[in-house]
Amino acid sequence: MPRMLLFLVPLLLSQPSFPQADPLAHNEASLKELFEQLYLAGSDTEKKQLNDSILQVMTRLMASPGSFGYPFDSLSRIGNVISPDNAFRIFTWNIPLSGFVHEYHGIIQVNAGKKPSCQVFLLQDQARRLEDLLHAGTTAENWPGMLYYEVLRSKAGRDVIYTLIGYHFNDRFSDKKIIDVMYFDENQEPVFGRPVFQTEDGIQHRVIFEYSGEVVMTVRYNPDMKMIVYDHLSPIEPELEGNLRFYAPDFSYDGYRWKSGMWIHQSDIDVRNR
């Protein structure tokens, strides 16, 4: 299981020669500059070096309890989602490398509450090394990397389950949308994946949609319908059945509804006037 990173450090990463009215804003500006350099860098080596600096800054900064309520809204190029119960926040970002490969990174920041510091977990992307993502529970150390854009909270008996919806740049031909779940185990460490998805293909730990990189697929929770609604995917030509790089939305919709501790698949959802 991943080792929890717990830091008790000052917020300022350097000592300026003049007083800082807002140290969080000061460090946010430093992070923004590092991310801008990362996405402008030419070589993979330079990008990874800049990312190491980003991780160093963020792990120190996110340990402070005062940072949990800070929006960091100038970091617009990375994912930043907060759980509905305000228990944690996840930052995720990707590094575009040569050969159309994307490397993912993330940090979970657990709300400190009355504690002196936040718990911080580093997420280590192992998606390409995991053999069966559909039926695997993973930890922060072998995280199936993606960019999260939505988080939901549900109950399964006494357990609190967080459903995470994310985006994954797959390769030069296709992209992925992923519905995953996360919970905290008895040691209060994050675990990803759980057999709570009742799909057309059986029970799965997560749901993965792969489709053409030239189209847009929508996967969102619809609060009016109380379900996750997504574009149904079909091959653009019948003879391309099974070749997912040629799949696209076909203007019909399917969904998942939470019931009795499971996400239950439902086909052909009517989304008109919703």
Phi and psi restraints in degrees (value plus and minus 20) as a CYANA .aco file:
   2 PRO   PHI     -88.0   -48.0
   2 PRO   PSI     127.3   167.3
   3 ARG   PHI    -104.4   -64.4
   3 ARG   PSI     111.2   151.2
   4 MET   PHI     -89.1   -49.1
   4 MET   PSI     112.8   152.8
   5 LEU   PHI    -113.9   -73.9
   5 LEU   PSI      96.4   136.4
   6 LEU   PHI    -145.7  -105.7
   6 LEU   PSI      97.8   137.8
   7 PHE   PHI    -140.1  -100.1
   7 PHE   PSI     119.3   159.3
   8 LEU   PHI    -140.0  -100.0
   8 LEU   PSI      69.8   109.8
   9 VAL   PHI    -154.4  -114.4
   9 VAL   PSI     137.1   177.1
  10 PRO   PHI     -88.9   -48.9
  10 PRO   PSI     132.7   172.7
  11 LEU   PHI     -90.5   -50.5
  11 LEU   PSI     -56.6   -16.6
  12 LEU   PHI     -93.0   -53.0
  12 LEU   PSI     107.4   147.4
  13 LEU   PHI    -107.0   -67.0
  13 LEU   PSI     -34.1     5.9
  14 SER   PHI    -165.3  -125.3
  14 SER   PSI     143.1   183.1
  15 GLN   PHI    -124.9   -84.9
  15 GLN   PSI      79.0   119.0
  16 PRO   PHI     -90.1   -50.1
  16 PRO   PSI     141.4   181.4
  17 SER   PHI    -103.3   -63.3
  17 SER   PSI     -19.5    20.5
  18 PHE   PHI    -156.4  -116.4
  18 PHE   PSI     133.4   173.4
  19 PRO   PHI     -87.5   -47.5
  19 PRO   PSI     121.9   161.9
  20 GLN   PHI    -121.5   -81.5
  20 GLN   PSI     101.8   141.8
  21 ALA   PHI     -89.5   -49.5
  21 ALA   PSI     -52.1   -12.1
  22 ASP   PHI    -158.6  -118.6
  22 ASP   PSI      73.8   113.8
  23 PRO   PHI     -83.6   -43.6
  23 PRO   PSI     -50.5   -10.5
  24 LEU   PHI     -84.3   -44.3
  24 LEU   PSI     -63.4   -23.4
  25 ALA   PHI     -84.3   -44.3
  25 ALA   PSI     -57.0   -17.0
  26 HIS   PHI     -81.8   -41.8
  26 HIS   PSI     -66.4   -26.4
  27 ASN   PHI     -93.4   -53.4
  27 ASN   PSI     -50.7   -10.7
  28 GLU   PHI     -82.6   -42.6
  28 GLU   PSI     -61.9   -21.9
  29 ALA   PHI     -82.7   -42.7
  29 ALA   PSI     -58.1   -18.1
  30 SER   PHI     -84.7   -44.7
  30 SER   PSI     -62.8   -22.8
  31 LEU   PHI     -84.6   -44.6
  31 LEU   PSI     -62.3   -22.3
  32 LYS   PHI     -78.6   -38.6
  32 LYS   PSI     -62.7   -22.7
  33 GLU   PHI     -84.7   -44.7
  33 GLU   PSI     -60.3   -20.3
  34 LEU   PHI     -84.2   -44.2
  34 LEU   PSI     -61.5   -21.5
  35 PHE   PHI     -86.1   -46.1
  35 PHE   PSI     -58.4   -18.4
  36 GLU   PHI     -83.4   -43.4
  36 GLU   PSI     -61.3   -21.3
  37 GLN   PHI     -84.3   -44.3
  37 GLN   PSI     -58.5   -18.5
  38 LEU   PHI     -79.3   -39.3
  38 LEU   PSI     -65.9   -25.9
  39 TYR   PHI    -100.9   -60.9
  39 TYR   PSI     -27.8    12.2
  40 LEU   PHI    -121.1   -81.1
  40 LEU   PSI     -31.2     8.8
  41 ALA   PHI     -84.3   -44.3
  41 ALA   PSI     125.9   165.9
  42 GLY   PHI    -109.4   -69.4
  42 GLY   PSI     -56.3   -16.3
  43 SER   PHI    -127.7   -87.7
  43 SER   PSI     136.1   176.1
  44 ASP   PHI     -82.8   -42.8
  44 ASP   PSI     -58.2   -18.2
  45 THR   PHI     -81.7   -41.7
  45 THR   PSI     -65.0   -25.0
  46 GLU   PHI     -84.6   -44.6
  46 GLU   PSI     -60.3   -20.3
  47 LYS   PHI     -82.4   -42.4
  47 LYS   PSI     -62.7   -22.7
  48 LYS   PHI     -89.1   -49.1
  48 LYS   PSI     -54.4   -14.4
  49 GLN   PHI     -86.1   -46.1
  49 GLN   PSI     -62.8   -22.8
  50 LEU   PHI     -84.9   -44.9
  50 LEU   PSI     -58.3   -18.3
  51 ASN   PHI     -85.3   -45.3
  51 ASN   PSI     -56.2   -16.2
  52 ASP   PHI     -79.3   -39.3
  52 ASP   PSI     -60.2   -20.2
  53 SER   PHI     -86.5   -46.5
  53 SER   PSI     -60.3   -20.3
  54 ILE   PHI     -80.6   -40.6
  54 ILE   PSI     -66.3   -26.3
  55 LEU   PHI     -82.1   -42.1
  55 LEU   PSI     -58.9   -18.9
  56 GLN   PHI     -84.5   -44.5
  56 GLN   PSI     -64.6   -24.6
  57 VAL   PHI     -85.5   -45.5
  57 VAL   PSI     -66.1   -26.1
  58 MET   PHI     -88.4   -48.4
  58 MET   PSI     -59.5   -19.5
  59 THR   PHI     -85.0   -45.0
  59 THR   PSI     -56.3   -16.3
  60 ARG   PHI     -90.5   -50.5
  60 ARG   PSI     -65.3   -25.3
  61 LEU   PHI     -87.8   -47.8
  61 LEU   PSI     -63.7   -23.7
  62 MET   PHI     -92.9   -52.9
  62 MET   PSI     -30.0    10.0
  63 ALA   PHI     -93.6   -53.6
  63 ALA   PSI     -42.9    -2.9
  64 SER   PHI     -93.5   -53.5
  64 SER   PSI     110.0   150.0
  65 PRO   PHI     -81.0   -41.0
  65 PRO   PSI     -48.4    -8.4
  66 GLY   PHI     -90.0   -50.0
  66 GLY   PSI     -36.6     3.4
  67 SER   PHI    -102.6   -62.6
  67 SER   PSI     -37.0     3.0
  68 PHE   PHI     -84.2   -44.2
  68 PHE   PSI     -59.6   -19.6
  69 GLY   PHI    -104.0   -64.0
  69 GLY   PSI     -22.3    17.7
  70 TYR   PHI    -101.6   -61.6
  70 TYR   PSI     113.2   153.2
  71 PRO   PHI     -93.3   -53.3
  71 PRO   PSI     -50.0   -10.0
  72 PHE   PHI      30.9    70.9
  72 PHE   PSI      20.0    60.0
  73 ASP   PHI     -96.1   -56.1
  73 ASP   PSI     -28.3    11.7
  74 SER   PHI     -99.6   -59.6
  74 SER   PSI     -32.8     7.2
  75 LEU   PHI    -105.4   -65.4
  75 LEU   PSI      44.0    84.0
  76 SER   PHI     -95.1   -55.1
  76 SER   PSI     -32.1     7.9
  77 ARG   PHI    -114.6   -74.6
  77 ARG   PSI     -14.9    25.1
  78 ILE   PHI    -145.0  -105.0
  78 ILE   PSI     137.7   177.7
  79 GLY   PHI     -94.1   -54.1
  79 GLY   PSI     121.5   161.5
  80 ASN   PHI    -169.4  -129.4
  80 ASN   PSI      75.7   115.7
  81 VAL   PHI    -141.7  -101.7
  81 VAL   PSI     122.7   162.7
  82 ILE   PHI    -136.1   -96.1
  82 ILE   PSI     116.4   156.4
  83 SER   PHI     -84.2   -44.2
  83 SER   PSI     128.8   168.8
  84 PRO   PHI     -77.8   -37.8
  84 PRO   PSI     -46.7    -6.7
  85 ASP   PHI    -113.4   -73.4
  85 ASP   PSI     -12.6    27.4
  86 ASN   PHI      44.6    84.6
  86 ASN   PSI       4.5    44.5
  87 ALA   PHI    -100.6   -60.6
  87 ALA   PSI     -50.2   -10.2
  88 PHE   PHI    -178.1  -138.1
  88 PHE   PSI     147.7   187.7
  89 ARG   PHI    -155.6  -115.6
  89 ARG   PSI     124.5   164.5
  90 ILE   PHI    -142.6  -102.6
  90 ILE   PSI     106.5   146.5
  91 PHE   PHI    -122.1   -82.1
  91 PHE   PSI     112.2   152.2
  92 THR   PHI    -155.9  -115.9
  92 THR   PSI     126.9   166.9
  93 TRP   PHI    -173.7  -133.7
  93 TRP   PSI     144.6   184.6
  94 ASN   PHI    -143.6  -103.6
  94 ASN   PSI     134.5   174.5
  95 ILE   PHI    -136.7   -96.7
  95 ILE   PSI      93.9   133.9
  96 PRO   PHI     -96.1   -56.1
  96 PRO   PSI      97.7   137.7
  97 LEU   PHI    -127.8   -87.8
  97 LEU   PSI     154.7   194.7
  98 SER   PHI     -85.4   -45.4
  98 SER   PSI     137.8   177.8
  99 GLY   PHI      53.7    93.7
  99 GLY   PSI       3.4    43.4
 100 PHE   PHI      38.7    78.7
 100 PHE   PSI      11.6    51.6
 101 VAL   PHI    -118.2   -78.2
 101 VAL   PSI     118.8   158.8
 102 HIS   PHI    -139.2   -99.2
 102 HIS   PSI     110.8   150.8
 103 GLU   PHI    -127.1   -87.1
 103 GLU   PSI     114.6   154.6
 104 TYR   PHI    -130.7   -90.7
 104 TYR   PSI     126.6   166.6
 105 HIS   PHI    -157.5  -117.5
 105 HIS   PSI     134.6   174.6
 106 GLY   PHI    -179.7  -139.7
 106 GLY   PSI     140.8   180.8
 107 ILE   PHI    -158.7  -118.7
 107 ILE   PSI     108.0   148.0
 108 ILE   PHI    -116.9   -76.9
 108 ILE   PSI     106.2   146.2
 109 GLN   PHI    -132.7   -92.7
 109 GLN   PSI      94.6   134.6
 110 VAL   PHI    -110.2   -70.2
 110 VAL   PSI     111.6   151.6
 111 ASN   PHI     -75.9   -35.9
 111 ASN   PSI     107.9   147.9
 112 ALA   PHI     -92.9   -52.9
 112 ALA   PSI     -48.5    -8.5
 113 GLY   PHI      40.2    80.2
 113 GLY   PSI    -140.7  -100.7
 114 LYS   PHI    -115.6   -75.6
 114 LYS   PSI     -17.0    23.0
 115 LYS   PHI     -95.8   -55.8
 115 LYS   PSI     138.9   178.9
 116 PRO   PHI     -92.4   -52.4
 116 PRO   PSI     -37.1     2.9
 117 SER   PHI    -175.4  -135.4
 117 SER   PSI     137.5   177.5
 118 CYS   PHI    -100.8   -60.8
 118 CYS   PSI     130.5   170.5
 119 GLN   PHI    -101.9   -61.9
 119 GLN   PSI     118.6   158.6
 120 VAL   PHI    -149.4  -109.4
 120 VAL   PSI     107.5   147.5
 121 PHE   PHI    -138.9   -98.9
 121 PHE   PSI     108.8   148.8
 122 LEU   PHI    -106.5   -66.5
 122 LEU   PSI     114.9   154.9
 123 LEU   PHI    -119.9   -79.9
 123 LEU   PSI     104.6   144.6
 124 GLN   PHI    -130.2   -90.2
 124 GLN   PSI      96.3   136.3
 125 ASP   PHI     -87.7   -47.7
 125 ASP   PSI      97.5   137.5
 126 GLN   PHI    -149.3  -109.3
 126 GLN   PSI       1.8    41.8
 127 ALA   PHI     -76.8   -36.8
 127 ALA   PSI     -59.9   -19.9
 128 ARG   PHI     -97.4   -57.4
 128 ARG   PSI     -30.0    10.0
 129 ARG   PHI    -122.3   -82.3
 129 ARG   PSI     -29.4    10.6
 130 LEU   PHI    -106.6   -66.6
 130 LEU   PSI     107.1   147.1
 131 GLU   PHI     -95.5   -55.5
 131 GLU   PSI     -58.3   -18.3
 132 ASP   PHI    -157.4  -117.4
 132 ASP   PSI      63.2   103.2
 133 LEU   PHI     -85.3   -45.3
 133 LEU   PSI     -45.8    -5.8
 134 LEU   PHI     -90.0   -50.0
 134 LEU   PSI     -42.3    -2.3
 135 HIS   PHI    -153.2  -113.2
 135 HIS   PSI      21.8    61.8
 136 ALA   PHI    -154.6  -114.6
 136 ALA   PSI     112.6   152.6
 137 GLY   PHI    -109.5   -69.5
 137 GLY   PSI     117.0   157.0
 138 THR   PHI    -150.4  -110.4
 138 THR   PSI     147.9   187.9
 139 THR   PHI    -136.4   -96.4
 139 THR   PSI    -197.5  -157.5
 140 ALA   PHI     -83.1   -43.1
 140 ALA   PSI     -46.2    -6.2
 141 GLU   PHI    -101.4   -61.4
 141 GLU   PSI     -40.4    -0.4
 142 ASN   PHI    -151.0  -111.0
 142 ASN   PSI      37.7    77.7
 143 TRP   PHI     -95.0   -55.0
 143 TRP   PSI     116.4   156.4
 144 PRO   PHI    -100.1   -60.1
 144 PRO   PSI      70.7   110.7
 145 GLY   PHI     -75.2   -35.2
 145 GLY   PSI     118.2   158.2
 146 MET   PHI    -186.1  -146.1
 146 MET   PSI     152.0   192.0
 147 LEU   PHI    -124.0   -84.0
 147 LEU   PSI      88.7   128.7
 148 TYR   PHI     -97.6   -57.6
 148 TYR   PSI     118.9   158.9
 149 TYR   PHI    -149.4  -109.4
 149 TYR   PSI     -23.3    16.7
 150 GLU   PHI    -174.5  -134.5
 150 GLU   PSI     121.9   161.9
 151 VAL   PHI    -155.2  -115.2
 151 VAL   PSI     116.1   156.1
 152 LEU   PHI    -141.6  -101.6
 152 LEU   PSI     138.0   178.0
 153 ARG   PHI    -142.3  -102.3
 153 ARG   PSI     111.4   151.4
 154 SER   PHI    -159.1  -119.1
 154 SER   PSI     150.2   190.2
 155 LYS   PHI    -140.2  -100.2
 155 LYS   PSI     118.4   158.4
 156 ALA   PHI    -145.7  -105.7
 156 ALA   PSI      73.4   113.4
 157 GLY   PHI      47.2    87.2
 157 GLY   PSI    -143.8  -103.8
 158 ARG   PHI    -109.4   -69.4
 158 ARG   PSI     -28.4    11.6
 159 ASP   PHI    -103.6   -63.6
 159 ASP   PSI     120.0   160.0
 160 VAL   PHI    -114.9   -74.9
 160 VAL   PSI     104.9   144.9
 161 ILE   PHI    -136.3   -96.3
 161 ILE   PSI     110.0   150.0
 162 TYR   PHI    -127.4   -87.4
 162 TYR   PSI     104.8   144.8
 163 THR   PHI    -116.4   -76.4
 163 THR   PSI     107.8   147.8
 164 LEU   PHI    -135.1   -95.1
 164 LEU   PSI     110.3   150.3
 165 ILE   PHI    -132.4   -92.4
 165 ILE   PSI     108.1   148.1
 166 GLY   PHI    -161.5  -121.5
 166 GLY   PSI     152.9   192.9
 167 TYR   PHI    -141.1  -101.1
 167 TYR   PSI     121.7   161.7
 168 HIS   PHI    -156.7  -116.7
 168 HIS   PSI      99.7   139.7
 169 PHE   PHI     -92.8   -52.8
 169 PHE   PSI      92.6   132.6
 170 ASN   PHI    -102.5   -62.5
 170 ASN   PSI     -82.2   -42.2
 171 ASP   PHI    -177.7  -137.7
 171 ASP   PSI    -184.5  -144.5
 172 ARG   PHI     -89.9   -49.9
 172 ARG   PSI     -32.8     7.2
 173 PHE   PHI    -131.4   -91.4
 173 PHE   PSI     -48.1    -8.1
 174 SER   PHI    -161.1  -121.1
 174 SER   PSI     138.5   178.5
 175 ASP   PHI    -143.3  -103.3
 175 ASP   PSI     151.5   191.5
 176 LYS   PHI    -155.5  -115.5
 176 LYS   PSI     126.3   166.3
 177 LYS   PHI    -133.5   -93.5
 177 LYS   PSI     119.8   159.8
 178 ILE   PHI    -152.0  -112.0
 178 ILE   PSI     113.3   153.3
 179 ILE   PHI    -127.0   -87.0
 179 ILE   PSI      96.9   136.9
 180 ASP   PHI    -144.2  -104.2
 180 ASP   PSI     150.6   190.6
 181 VAL   PHI    -150.1  -110.1
 181 VAL   PSI     135.1   175.1
 182 MET   PHI    -160.0  -120.0
 182 MET   PSI     125.3   165.3
 183 TYR   PHI    -166.9  -126.9
 183 TYR   PSI     145.8   185.8
 184 PHE   PHI    -122.6   -82.6
 184 PHE   PSI     108.9   148.9
 185 ASP   PHI     -98.6   -58.6
 185 ASP   PSI    -190.8  -150.8
 186 GLU   PHI     -84.1   -44.1
 186 GLU   PSI     -39.5     0.5
 187 ASN   PHI    -116.3   -76.3
 187 ASN   PSI     -11.1    28.9
 188 GLN   PHI      42.4    82.4
 188 GLN   PSI      14.5    54.5
 189 GLU   PHI    -128.7   -88.7
 189 GLU   PSI     125.5   165.5
 190 PRO   PHI     -93.8   -53.8
 190 PRO   PSI     119.0   159.0
 191 VAL   PHI    -146.2  -106.2
 191 VAL   PSI     114.8   154.8
 192 PHE   PHI    -129.1   -89.1
 192 PHE   PSI     121.8   161.8
 193 GLY   PHI      64.9   104.9
 193 GLY   PSI     118.3   158.3
 194 ARG   PHI    -186.2  -146.2
 194 ARG   PSI     123.3   163.3
 195 PRO   PHI     -94.8   -54.8
 195 PRO   PSI      51.6    91.6
 196 VAL   PHI    -141.0  -101.0
 196 VAL   PSI     -12.4    27.6
 197 PHE   PHI    -126.0   -86.0
 197 PHE   PSI      91.4   131.4
 198 GLN   PHI    -111.5   -71.5
 198 GLN   PSI      78.7   118.7
 199 THR   PHI    -123.6   -83.6
 199 THR   PSI     157.1   197.1
 200 GLU   PHI     -86.5   -46.5
 200 GLU   PSI     -38.6     1.4
 201 ASP   PHI    -125.7   -85.7
 201 ASP   PSI      -7.4    32.6
 202 GLY   PHI      90.7   130.7
 202 GLY   PSI    -192.2  -152.2
 203 ILE   PHI     -99.3   -59.3
 203 ILE   PSI     112.3   152.3
 204 GLN   PHI    -151.9  -111.9
 204 GLN   PSI     139.4   179.4
 205 HIS   PHI    -101.3   -61.3
 205 HIS   PSI     -44.7    -4.7
 206 ARG   PHI    -179.1  -139.1
 206 ARG   PSI     147.2   187.2
 207 VAL   PHI    -139.2   -99.2
 207 VAL   PSI     112.7   152.7
 208 ILE   PHI    -145.4  -105.4
 208 ILE   PSI     107.5   147.5
 209 PHE   PHI    -132.2   -92.2
 209 PHE   PSI     104.6   144.6
 210 GLU   PHI    -133.4   -93.4
 210 GLU   PSI     119.6   159.6
 211 TYR   PHI    -176.2  -136.2
 211 TYR   PSI     151.2   191.2
 212 SER   PHI     -79.1   -39.1
 212 SER   PSI     116.7   156.7
 213 GLY   PHI     -90.5   -50.5
 213 GLY   PSI     -25.3    14.7
 214 GLU   PHI    -114.6   -74.6
 214 GLU   PSI     -20.4    19.6
 215 VAL   PHI    -144.2  -104.2
 215 VAL   PSI     153.0   193.0
 216 VAL   PHI    -136.4   -96.4
 216 VAL   PSI     111.0   151.0
 217 MET   PHI    -135.1   -95.1
 217 MET   PSI     118.8   158.8
 218 THR   PHI    -127.3   -87.3
 218 THR   PSI     110.1   150.1
 219 VAL   PHI    -154.1  -114.1
 219 VAL   PSI      91.7   131.7
 220 ARG   PHI    -165.7  -125.7
 220 ARG   PSI     132.6   172.6
 221 TYR   PHI    -101.3   -61.3
 221 TYR   PSI     109.1   149.1
 222 ASN   PHI    -122.1   -82.1
 222 ASN   PSI      86.0   126.0
 223 PRO   PHI     -85.5   -45.5
 223 PRO   PSI     -49.4    -9.4
 224 ASP   PHI     -88.7   -48.7
 224 ASP   PSI     -59.3   -19.3
 225 MET   PHI    -108.6   -68.6
 225 MET   PSI     -31.9     8.1
 226 LYS   PHI      36.3    76.3
 226 LYS   PSI      28.2    68.2
 227 MET   PHI    -179.4  -139.4
 227 MET   PSI     138.9   178.9
 228 ILE   PHI    -101.4   -61.4
 228 ILE   PSI     102.8   142.8
 229 VAL   PHI    -133.5   -93.5
 229 VAL   PSI     117.1   157.1
 230 TYR   PHI    -163.1  -123.1
 230 TYR   PSI     136.1   176.1
 231 ASP   PHI     -85.5   -45.5
 231 ASP   PSI     110.0   150.0
 232 HIS   PHI     -94.2   -54.2
 232 HIS   PSI     116.7   156.7
 233 LEU   PHI    -124.9   -84.9
 233 LEU   PSI     120.1   160.1
 234 SER   PHI    -161.9  -121.9
 234 SER   PSI     135.6   175.6
 235 PRO   PHI     -86.3   -46.3
 235 PRO   PSI     124.8   164.8
 236 ILE   PHI     -89.7   -49.7
 236 ILE   PSI     -40.8    -0.8
 237 GLU   PHI    -157.7  -117.7
 237 GLU   PSI     122.8   162.8
 238 PRO   PHI     -75.8   -35.8
 238 PRO   PSI     -55.3   -15.3
 239 GLU   PHI     -92.0   -52.0
 239 GLU   PSI     -28.1    11.9
 240 LEU   PHI    -116.9   -76.9
 240 LEU   PSI      -7.3    32.7
 241 GLU   PHI     -72.7   -32.7
 241 GLU   PSI     108.2   148.2
 242 GLY   PHI      73.4   113.4
 242 GLY   PSI     -37.1     2.9
 243 ASN   PHI    -114.1   -74.1
 243 ASN   PSI      73.9   113.9
 244 LEU   PHI     -85.4   -45.4
 244 LEU   PSI     -40.5    -0.5
 245 ARG   PHI     -87.5   -47.5
 245 ARG   PSI     -30.1     9.9
 246 PHE   PHI    -133.9   -93.9
 246 PHE   PSI       0.8    40.8
 247 TYR   PHI    -113.9   -73.9
 247 TYR   PSI     126.1   166.1
 248 ALA   PHI    -172.0  -132.0
 248 ALA   PSI     142.0   182.0
 249 PRO   PHI     -79.3   -39.3
 249 PRO   PSI     119.8   159.8
 250 ASP   PHI    -132.3   -92.3
 250 ASP   PSI      -1.3    38.7
 251 PHE   PHI      51.3    91.3
 251 PHE   PSI      -0.2    39.8
 252 SER   PHI    -139.2   -99.2
 252 SER   PSI     147.7   187.7
 253 TYR   PHI    -157.5  -117.5
 253 TYR   PSI     122.7   162.7
 254 ASP   PHI    -141.6  -101.6
 254 ASP   PSI     157.0   197.0
 255 GLY   PHI    -181.8  -141.8
 255 GLY   PSI     155.7   195.7
 256 TYR   PHI    -151.6  -111.6
 256 TYR   PSI     110.2   150.2
 257 ARG   PHI    -136.4   -96.4
 257 ARG   PSI     114.2   154.2
 258 TRP   PHI     -98.0   -58.0
 258 TRP   PSI     103.2   143.2
 259 LYS   PHI    -171.7  -131.7
 259 LYS   PSI     105.0   145.0
 260 SER   PHI      34.4    74.4
 260 SER   PSI      22.2    62.2
 261 GLY   PHI      58.9    98.9
 261 GLY   PSI      -4.4    35.6
 262 MET   PHI    -156.7  -116.7
 262 MET   PSI     130.8   170.8
 263 TRP   PHI    -111.5   -71.5
 263 TRP   PSI      91.9   131.9
 264 ILE   PHI    -118.3   -78.3
 264 ILE   PSI     106.2   146.2
 265 HIS   PHI     -91.4   -51.4
 265 HIS   PSI     119.2   159.2
 266 GLN   PHI    -153.6  -113.6
 266 GLN   PSI     111.4   151.4
 267 SER   PHI    -115.7   -75.7
 267 SER   PSI     134.6   174.6
 268 ASP   PHI      34.4    74.4
 268 ASP   PSI      43.1    83.1
 269 ILE   PHI    -101.6   -61.6
 269 ILE   PSI     116.1   156.1
 270 ASP   PHI    -108.2   -68.2
 270 ASP   PSI      90.1   130.1
 271 VAL   PHI    -124.8   -84.8
 271 VAL   PSI     -12.1    27.9
 272 ARG   PHI     -83.7   -43.7
 272 ARG   PSI     114.8   154.8
 273 ASN   PHI      41.4    81.4
 273 ASN   PSI       6.8    46.8
